[in-house]
Amino acid sequence: MLSFTGGLKVFVALEPVDLRKSFSGLEGLVSERLGEDLRQGALFVFTNRRHTRLKILYWDGTGLWLAIKRLEQGTFSWPKSIEPGRVKLKLTPEALAMLTDGIDLRGAKLRPWYEREN
């Protein structure tokens, strides 16, 4: 299980991408498609069309990190946009940990005692 601090921003690209892209290609997607600055210290999460792989891009102040996860079986429960034209979704670090651990976030909600103010 991944663990992140509560103040960390996490942005998920809602549309699948070509995961053959590496640092530069994903960096371009962050600025062009998601409209974010990579160097703001957020995690940017991408998936492939079949939702069997994901990549996380992160700038730590000195360089880029690229984390990759490939599922041996099954798929990630990837969020879908309910608003036309929406390209990204902001998640809490806890929701990202649940997503990467295989928990289906549809219909799930954090109890009020578990929520943090950002």
DSSP file (Angstrom, degrees, kcal/mol; ACC not computed):
  #  RESIDUE AA STRUCTURE BP1 BP2  ACC     N-H-->O    O-->H-N    N-H-->O    O-->H-N    TCO  KAPPA ALPHA  PHI   PSI    X-CA   Y-CA   Z-CA
    1    1 A M              0   0    0      0, 0.0     2,-0.2     0, 0.0    96,-0.1   0.000 360.0 360.0 360.0 133.7    0.0    0.0    0.0
    2    2 A L        -     0   0    0     95,-0.2     2,-0.4    94,-0.1    99,-0.1  -0.558 360.0-158.4 -81.0 150.5    1.3    3.5   -0.9
    3    3 A S        +     0   0    0     -2,-0.2     2,-0.3    94,-0.0    91,-0.1  -0.997  13.1 174.9-134.7 130.7    1.1    6.1    1.8
    4    4 A F        -     0   0    0     -2,-0.4     2,-0.1     4,-0.0    93,-0.0  -0.902  35.2 -97.5-131.2 158.9    1.2    9.9    1.1
    5    5 A T    >   -     0   0    0     -2,-0.3     3,-1.3     1,-0.1    89,-0.0  -0.403  34.4-116.5 -74.3 154.9    0.8   13.0    3.3
    6    6 A G  T 3  S+     0   0    0      1,-0.3    -1,-0.1    -2,-0.1    88,-0.1   0.729 110.0  57.9 -65.6 -24.8   -2.5   14.7    3.6
    7    7 A G  T 3  S+     0   0    0     85,-0.1    -1,-0.3     2,-0.1     2,-0.2   0.502  79.2 113.6 -85.6  -3.3   -1.4   17.9    2.0
    8    8 A L    <   -     0   0    0     -3,-1.3     2,-0.4     1,-0.1    34,-0.1  -0.489  63.0-135.5 -72.4 133.0   -0.3   16.3   -1.2
    9    9 A K        -     0   0    0     32,-0.4    34,-2.6    -2,-0.2     2,-0.4  -0.719  19.8-167.9 -87.1 138.9   -2.3   17.2   -4.4
   10   10 A V  E     -aB  43  91A   0     81,-0.8    81,-2.5    -2,-0.4     2,-0.5  -0.992   4.2-171.1-130.3 123.8   -3.2   14.3   -6.7
   11   11 A F  E     -aB  44  90A   0     32,-2.8    34,-2.8    -2,-0.4     2,-0.5  -0.967   6.5-158.9-117.1 129.7   -4.5   14.8  -10.2
   12   12 A V  E     -aB  45  89A   0     77,-2.9    77,-1.8    -2,-0.5     2,-0.6  -0.917  17.0-133.2-107.9 127.1   -5.9   11.9  -12.2
   13   13 A A  E     - B   0  88A   0     32,-2.9    75,-0.2    -2,-0.5    34,-0.2  -0.707  15.6-156.8 -75.9 120.8   -6.1   12.1  -16.0
   14   14 A L  S    S+     0   0    0     73,-2.1    -1,-0.2    -2,-0.6    74,-0.1   0.829  72.3  67.1 -73.2 -32.6   -9.6   10.8  -16.8
   15   15 A E  S    S-     0   0    0     72,-0.5    32,-0.3     1,-0.1    34,-0.0  -0.690  92.8-108.8 -89.8 141.3   -8.8    9.9  -20.4
   16   16 A P        -     0   0    0      0, 0.0     2,-0.3     0, 0.0    32,-0.2  -0.281  35.6-159.4 -64.7 154.3   -6.4    7.0  -21.1
   17   17 A V        -     0   0    0     30,-2.8     2,-0.9    -4,-0.1    32,-0.2  -0.858  31.6 -90.9-129.7 165.3   -3.0    7.8  -22.5
   18   18 A D    >   -     0   0    0     -2,-0.3     3,-1.7     1,-0.1    30,-0.1  -0.694  35.5-159.1 -76.0 108.1   -0.3    5.9  -24.4
   19   19 A L  T 3  S+     0   0    0     -2,-0.9    -1,-0.1     1,-0.3    29,-0.1   0.362  78.8  85.8 -79.9   8.6    1.9    4.7  -21.6
   20   20 A R  T 3  S+     0   0    0      2,-0.0    -1,-0.3     5,-0.0     5,-0.1   0.657  71.2 102.0 -73.5 -14.5    4.8    4.2  -23.9
   21   21 A K    <   -     0   0    0     -3,-1.7     2,-0.1     1,-0.1    -4,-0.0  -0.404  56.5-172.2 -65.8 144.1    5.4    7.9  -23.0
   22   22 A S     >  -     0   0    0     -2,-0.1     4,-2.6    44,-0.0     5,-0.3  -0.127  49.2 -40.9-115.1-145.1    8.1    8.5  -20.4
   23   23 A F  H  > S+     0   0    0      1,-0.2     4,-2.4     2,-0.2     5,-0.2   0.924 134.8  38.7 -52.2 -58.7    9.2   11.6  -18.6
   24   24 A S  H  > S+     0   0    0      1,-0.2     4,-2.1     2,-0.2    -1,-0.2   0.897 117.0  49.7 -65.6 -41.9    9.0   14.2  -21.4
   25   25 A G  H  > S+     0   0    0      1,-0.2     4,-1.5     2,-0.2    -1,-0.2   0.915 114.8  43.3 -64.5 -43.5    5.8   12.8  -23.0
   26   26 A L  H  X S+     0   0    0     -4,-2.6     4,-2.1     2,-0.2    -1,-0.2   0.857 110.1  57.0 -70.6 -34.6    3.9   12.7  -19.7
   27   27 A E  H  X S+     0   0    0     -4,-2.4     4,-1.7    -5,-0.3    -2,-0.2   0.898 106.2  51.0 -61.2 -40.0    5.3   16.1  -18.7
   28   28 A G  H  X S+     0   0    0     -4,-2.1     4,-3.0     1,-0.2     5,-0.4   0.885 108.0  51.9 -63.3 -39.6    3.8   17.5  -21.9
   29   29 A L  H  X>S+     0   0    0     -4,-1.5     5,-2.1     1,-0.2     4,-1.3   0.875 105.3  56.3 -64.7 -37.4    0.4   15.9  -21.1
   30   30 A V  H  <5S+     0   0    0     -4,-2.1     6,-2.3     3,-0.2     5,-0.3   0.934 117.9  32.4 -60.5 -46.3    0.5   17.6  -17.7
   31   31 A S  H  <5S+     0   0    0     -4,-1.7     4,-0.3     4,-0.2    -2,-0.2   0.925 128.3  35.5 -79.5 -44.3    0.9   21.0  -19.1
   32   32 A E  H  <5S+     0   0    0     -4,-3.0    -3,-0.2    -5,-0.2    -2,-0.2   0.947 130.1  24.4 -78.7 -49.7   -1.1   20.7  -22.4
   33   33 A R  T  <5S+     0   0    0     -4,-1.3    -3,-0.2    -5,-0.4    -4,-0.1   0.898 132.7  33.7 -86.1 -42.8   -3.9   18.4  -21.6
   34   34 A L  S   <S-     0   0    0     -5,-2.1    -3,-0.2     2,-0.1    -4,-0.1   0.681  93.1-136.8 -90.1 -17.5   -4.3   18.9  -17.8
   35   35 A G        +     0   0    0     -6,-0.3     2,-0.3    -4,-0.3    -4,-0.2   0.834  58.7 127.6  67.9  32.9   -3.4   22.5  -17.7
   36   36 A E        -     0   0    0     -6,-2.3     2,-0.6     0, 0.0    -1,-0.2  -0.795  64.3-115.3-119.5 161.3   -1.2   22.1  -14.6
   37   37 A D    >   -     0   0    0     -2,-0.3     3,-1.6     1,-0.1     5,-0.3  -0.877  18.5-151.9 -96.6 118.1    2.4   23.0  -13.7
   38   38 A L  G >  S+     0   0    0     -2,-0.6     3,-1.0     1,-0.3    21,-0.5   0.824  91.7  62.1 -57.8 -33.7    4.4   19.9  -13.1
   39   39 A R  G 3  S+     0   0    0      1,-0.2    -1,-0.3     2,-0.1    19,-0.0   0.246  74.6  92.7 -84.0  15.3    6.7   21.6  -10.7
   40   40 A Q  G <  S-     0   0    0     -3,-1.6    -1,-0.2     2,-0.1    -2,-0.1   0.536 103.6-109.0 -83.1  -6.1    3.9   22.5   -8.2
   41   41 A G  S <  S+     0   0    0     -3,-1.0   -32,-0.4     1,-0.3     2,-0.2   0.735  72.7 133.2  88.7  23.7    4.7   19.3   -6.3
   42   42 A A        -     0   0    0     -4,-0.4    17,-0.6    -5,-0.3     2,-0.4  -0.649  56.7-116.1-101.3 161.4    1.6   17.3   -7.1
   43   43 A L  E     -aC  10  58A   0    -34,-2.6   -32,-2.8    -2,-0.2     2,-0.5  -0.796  23.8-157.2 -91.6 139.8    1.3   13.7   -8.3
   44   44 A F  E     -aC  11  57A   0     13,-2.2    13,-2.8    -2,-0.4     2,-0.4  -0.984   8.6-160.5-121.7 123.1   -0.1   13.2  -11.8
   45   45 A V  E     +aC  12  56A   0    -34,-2.8   -32,-2.9    -2,-0.5     2,-0.3  -0.879  10.7 178.7-113.9 132.0   -1.7    9.8  -12.5
   46   46 A F  E     - C   0  55A   0      9,-2.7     9,-2.2    -2,-0.4     2,-0.3  -0.917   5.9-165.9-128.5 152.5   -2.3    8.3  -15.9
   47   47 A T  E     - C   0  54A   0    -32,-0.3   -30,-2.8    -2,-0.3     7,-0.2  -0.896  20.7-114.5-132.6 165.6   -3.7    4.9  -17.1
   48   48 A N    >   -     0   0    0      5,-1.2     3,-1.0    -2,-0.3   -30,-0.1  -0.371  42.1 -93.9 -90.0 177.1   -3.8    3.0  -20.3
   49   49 A R  T 3  S+     0   0    0      1,-0.3   -31,-0.1   -32,-0.2    -1,-0.1   0.841 125.3  45.9 -63.4 -35.8   -7.0    2.2  -22.3
   50   50 A R  T 3  S-     0   0    0     25,-0.0    -1,-0.3     1,-0.0    26,-0.1   0.517 104.7-128.1 -86.4  -4.4   -7.5   -1.2  -20.7
   51   51 A H  S <  S+     0   0    0     -3,-1.0    25,-3.2    24,-0.1    -2,-0.1   0.834  76.6 117.6  60.2  36.1   -6.9    0.2  -17.2
   52   52 A T  S    S+     0   0    0     23,-0.2    19,-3.0     1,-0.1     2,-0.3   0.506  71.4  39.0-105.2  -8.8   -4.4   -2.5  -16.4
   53   53 A R  E     - D   0  70A   0     17,-0.2    -5,-1.2    23,-0.1     2,-0.3  -0.965  61.4-172.1-137.9 153.1   -1.4   -0.2  -15.9
   54   54 A L  E     -CD  47  69A   0     15,-2.2    15,-2.5    -2,-0.3     2,-0.4  -0.994   7.8-156.9-143.9 154.0   -0.8    3.2  -14.4
   55   55 A K  E     -CD  46  68A   0     -9,-2.2    -9,-2.7    -2,-0.3     2,-0.5  -0.988   5.1-158.1-128.3 139.6    2.0    5.7  -14.2
   56   56 A I  E     -CD  45  67A   0     11,-2.8    11,-2.6    -2,-0.4     2,-0.4  -0.979   6.5-162.4-118.7 125.5    2.5    8.4  -11.6
   57   57 A L  E     +CD  44  66A   0    -13,-2.8   -13,-2.2    -2,-0.5     2,-0.4  -0.911  15.0 172.8-109.3 133.4    4.7   11.4  -12.4
   58   58 A Y  E     -CD  43  65A   0      7,-2.1     7,-3.4    -2,-0.4     2,-0.6  -0.994  25.9-150.1-146.6 133.1    6.0   13.5   -9.6
   59   59 A W  E     - D   0  64A   0    -17,-0.6     5,-0.2   -21,-0.5    -2,-0.0  -0.917  11.2-174.8-100.7 120.6    8.4   16.5   -9.3
   60   60 A D        -     0   0    0      3,-2.2     4,-0.1    -2,-0.6    -1,-0.1   0.332  55.9 -94.4 -99.7   7.3   10.2   16.4   -5.9
   61   61 A G  S    S+     0   0    0      2,-0.3     3,-0.1     0, 0.0    -2,-0.0   0.103 121.3  50.8 102.8 -21.9   12.1   19.7   -6.3
   62   62 A T  S    S-     0   0    0      1,-0.4     2,-0.3     0, 0.0    -3,-0.0   0.555 120.9 -28.8-119.5 -16.7   15.3   18.1   -7.6
   63   63 A G  S    S-     0   0    0     -5,-0.0    -3,-2.2     2,-0.0    -1,-0.4  -0.980  71.8 -69.2 178.8 178.8   14.0   15.9  -10.4
   64   64 A L  E     -D   59   0A   0     -2,-0.3     2,-0.4    -5,-0.2    -5,-0.2  -0.729  31.7-157.3 -95.7 139.2   11.2   13.8  -11.8
   65   65 A W  E     -D   58   0A   0     -7,-3.4    -7,-2.1    -2,-0.4     2,-0.4  -0.886   5.1-167.3-105.8 144.2    9.9   10.5  -10.3
   66   66 A L  E     -D   57   0A   0     -2,-0.4     2,-0.4    -9,-0.2    -9,-0.2  -0.946   4.7-173.7-133.9 113.5    8.1    8.0  -12.5
   67   67 A A  E     -D   56   0A   0    -11,-2.6   -11,-2.8    -2,-0.4     2,-0.4  -0.882   4.8-167.2-108.0 139.5    6.3    5.2  -10.7
   68   68 A I  E     -D   55   0A   0     -2,-0.4     2,-0.4   -13,-0.2   -13,-0.2  -0.977   7.6-171.7-129.4 137.7    4.6    2.4  -12.7
   69   69 A K  E     -D   54   0A   0    -15,-2.5   -15,-2.2    -2,-0.4     2,-0.5  -0.997   1.0-171.7-130.1 130.4    2.2   -0.3  -11.7
   70   70 A R  E     -D   53   0A   0     -2,-0.4     2,-0.3   -17,-0.2   -17,-0.2  -0.983  19.2-137.5-118.8 124.6    1.1   -3.2  -13.9
   71   71 A L        -     0   0    0    -19,-3.0     3,-0.1    -2,-0.5     5,-0.0  -0.611   3.8-154.9 -80.3 138.9   -1.7   -5.5  -12.7
   72   72 A E  S    S+     0   0    0     -2,-0.3     2,-0.3     1,-0.3    -1,-0.1   0.812  83.3  11.0 -78.7 -32.3   -1.3   -9.2  -13.2
   73   73 A Q  S    S+     0   0    0    -21,-0.1    -1,-0.3    -3,-0.0     0, 0.0  -0.984 112.5   7.6-142.5 151.9   -5.1   -9.7  -13.2
   74   74 A G  S    S-     0   0    0     -2,-0.3     2,-0.3    -3,-0.1    -3,-0.1  -0.161  75.5 -86.8  78.0-170.1   -8.1   -7.4  -13.3
   75   75 A T        -     0   0    0     27,-0.1     2,-0.2    -3,-0.0   -23,-0.2  -0.925  32.2 -99.8-138.2 160.0   -8.3   -3.7  -13.9
   76   76 A F        -     0   0    0    -25,-3.2     2,-1.5    -2,-0.3    24,-0.1  -0.594  36.3-119.5 -75.7 143.3   -8.1   -0.5  -12.0
   77   77 A S        -     0   0    0     22,-0.3    28,-0.4    -2,-0.2    -1,-0.1  -0.703  41.5-162.4 -82.8  90.1  -11.5    1.0  -11.1
   78   78 A W        -     0   0    0     -2,-1.5   -64,-0.0     1,-0.1    26,-0.0  -0.579  16.4-115.3 -85.0 135.5  -10.8    4.3  -13.0
   79   79 A P        -     0   0    0      0, 0.0     2,-0.3     0, 0.0    -1,-0.1  -0.330  27.3-147.2 -66.1 149.0  -12.9    7.3  -12.3
   80   80 A K        -     0   0    0    -65,-0.0     2,-0.3    -2,-0.0   -65,-0.1  -0.876  19.4-108.1-116.2 150.7  -15.1    8.7  -15.1
   81   81 A S        -     0   0    0     -2,-0.3     4,-0.1     1,-0.1     8,-0.0  -0.584  22.0-172.0 -77.6 134.4  -16.0   12.3  -15.8
   82   82 A I  S    S+     0   0    0     -2,-0.3    -1,-0.1     2,-0.1    -2,-0.0   0.491  74.0  68.3 -99.3  -7.0  -19.6   13.2  -15.1
   83   83 A E  S >  S-     0   0    0      3,-0.0     3,-1.7     0, 0.0    -1,-0.1  -0.949  92.5-114.5-112.4 128.7  -19.1   16.6  -16.7
   84   84 A P  T 3  S+     0   0    0      0, 0.0     3,-0.1     0, 0.0    -2,-0.1  -0.347  99.2  17.0 -60.3 137.5  -18.5   16.9  -20.4
   85   85 A G  T 3  S+     0   0    0      1,-0.3     2,-0.3    -4,-0.1     0, 0.0   0.371  85.7 138.9  84.3  -5.0  -15.0   18.2  -21.3
   86   86 A R    <   +     0   0    0     -3,-1.7    -1,-0.3     1,-0.1    -5,-0.1  -0.591  24.8 177.5 -75.6 131.3  -13.5   17.5  -17.9
   87   87 A V        +     0   0    0     -2,-0.3   -73,-2.1     1,-0.1   -72,-0.5   0.559  57.4  34.1-112.7 -12.6  -10.0   16.1  -18.3
   88   88 A K  E     -B   13   0A   0    -75,-0.2     2,-0.4   -74,-0.1   -75,-0.2  -0.950  56.0-154.0-143.4 161.9   -8.8   15.6  -14.7
   89   89 A L  E     -B   12   0A   0    -77,-1.8   -77,-2.9    -2,-0.3     2,-0.5  -1.000  18.0-134.5-136.2 135.5  -10.0   14.8  -11.3
   90   90 A K  E     -B   11   0A   0     -2,-0.4     2,-0.3   -79,-0.2   -79,-0.2  -0.802  28.4-172.9 -92.1 128.6   -8.4   15.9   -8.0
   91   91 A L  E     -B   10   0A   0    -81,-2.5   -81,-0.8    -2,-0.5    -2,-0.0  -0.813  24.9-116.1-115.7 157.4   -8.1   13.1   -5.5
   92   92 A T     >  -     0   0    0     -2,-0.3     4,-2.0   -83,-0.1     5,-0.2  -0.559  34.7-111.2 -79.8 157.2   -7.1   13.0   -1.8
   93   93 A P  H  > S+     0   0    0      0, 0.0     4,-2.1     0, 0.0     5,-0.1   0.862 120.3  55.1 -57.2 -34.8   -4.0   10.9   -1.1
   94   94 A E  H  > S+     0   0    0      2,-0.2     4,-2.0     1,-0.2     5,-0.1   0.901 106.2  50.2 -65.4 -40.7   -6.2    8.4    0.7
   95   95 A A  H  > S+     0   0    0      2,-0.2     4,-2.6     1,-0.2    -1,-0.2   0.878 109.1  52.1 -66.0 -37.3   -8.4    7.9   -2.4
   96   96 A L  H  X S+     0   0    0     -4,-2.0     4,-2.7     2,-0.2     5,-0.2   0.924 108.0  51.4 -63.3 -43.2   -5.2    7.4   -4.5
   97   97 A A  H  X S+     0   0    0     -4,-2.1     4,-1.2     1,-0.2   -95,-0.2   0.904 111.7  47.2 -60.5 -40.6   -4.0    4.7   -2.1
   98   98 A M  H  <>S+     0   0    0     -4,-2.0     5,-2.6     2,-0.2     4,-0.4   0.910 110.9  52.0 -66.8 -41.5   -7.4    3.0   -2.4
   99   99 A L  H ><5S+     0   0    0     -4,-2.6     3,-1.2     1,-0.2   -22,-0.3   0.931 111.8  45.4 -59.4 -46.9   -7.4    3.3   -6.2
  100  100 A T  H 3<5S+     0   0    0     -4,-2.7    -1,-0.2     1,-0.2    -2,-0.2   0.729 110.0  56.1 -71.9 -20.2   -3.9    1.7   -6.4
  101  101 A D  T 3<5S-     0   0    0     -4,-1.2    -1,-0.2    -5,-0.2    -2,-0.2   0.423 121.6-104.1 -90.5   0.8   -5.0   -1.0   -3.9
  102  102 A G  T < 5 +     0   0    0     -3,-1.2     2,-0.4    -4,-0.4    -3,-0.2   0.617  68.1 147.9  93.2  12.4   -7.9   -2.1   -6.1
  103  103 A I      < -     0   0    0     -5,-2.6     2,-0.6    -6,-0.2    -1,-0.3  -0.697  49.4-126.0 -85.0 131.5  -10.8   -0.6   -4.1
  104  104 A D        -     0   0    0     -2,-0.4   -26,-0.1     1,-0.2     4,-0.1  -0.667  19.9-166.2 -77.4 116.5  -13.7    0.5   -6.3
  105  105 A L    >   +     0   0    0     -2,-0.6     3,-1.3   -28,-0.4     2,-0.3   0.559  51.6 112.9 -84.1  -8.6  -14.4    4.2   -5.4
  106  106 A R  T 3  S+     0   0    0      1,-0.3     3,-0.1     3,-0.0    -2,-0.1  -0.501  95.4   1.2 -67.0 124.5  -17.8    4.4   -7.1
  107  107 A G  T 3  S+     0   0    0     -2,-0.3    -1,-0.3     1,-0.3     2,-0.2   0.310 105.9 121.2  81.8 -10.3  -20.3    4.8   -4.4
  108  108 A A    <   -     0   0    0     -3,-1.3     2,-0.3    -4,-0.1    -1,-0.3  -0.562  39.0-177.0 -83.4 150.6  -17.7    4.9   -1.7
  109  109 A K        -     0   0    0     -2,-0.2     2,-0.4    -3,-0.1    -3,-0.0  -0.997  28.3-114.7-146.4 150.2  -17.3    7.9    0.5
  110  110 A L        -     0   0    0     -2,-0.3     5,-0.1     1,-0.1   -15,-0.0  -0.661  37.7-116.7 -81.2 136.1  -15.0    9.0    3.3
  111  111 A R    >>  -     0   0    0     -2,-0.4     3,-2.2     1,-0.1     4,-1.0  -0.385  28.4-108.9 -69.2 152.4  -16.7    9.3    6.7
  112  112 A P  T 34 S+     0   0    0      0, 0.0     3,-0.4     0, 0.0    -1,-0.1   0.819 118.4  56.5 -55.4 -33.7  -16.7   12.9    8.1
  113  113 A W  T 34 S+     0   0    0      1,-0.2    -2,-0.0     3,-0.0    -3,-0.0   0.670 108.3  49.5 -72.2 -14.0  -14.2   12.0   10.8
  114  114 A Y  T <4 S+     0   0    0     -3,-2.2    -1,-0.2     2,-0.1     2,-0.1   0.647  88.4 100.3 -97.8 -18.2  -11.8   10.8    8.1
  115  115 A E     <  -     0   0    0     -4,-1.0     2,-0.3    -3,-0.4    -4,-0.0  -0.363  57.1-153.0 -72.9 147.9  -11.9   13.8    5.8
  116  116 A R        -     0   0    0   -110,-0.1     2,-0.4    -2,-0.1    -2,-0.1  -0.891  16.7-119.4-116.7 149.9   -9.2   16.5    5.9
  117  117 A E              0   0    0     -2,-0.3  -111,-0.0     1,-0.1     0, 0.0  -0.731 360.0 360.0 -84.3 138.6   -9.4   20.1    5.0
  118  118 A N              0   0    0     -2,-0.4    -1,-0.1  -111,-0.0    -2,-0.0   0.400 360.0 360.0-102.1 360.0   -7.1   21.1    2.2
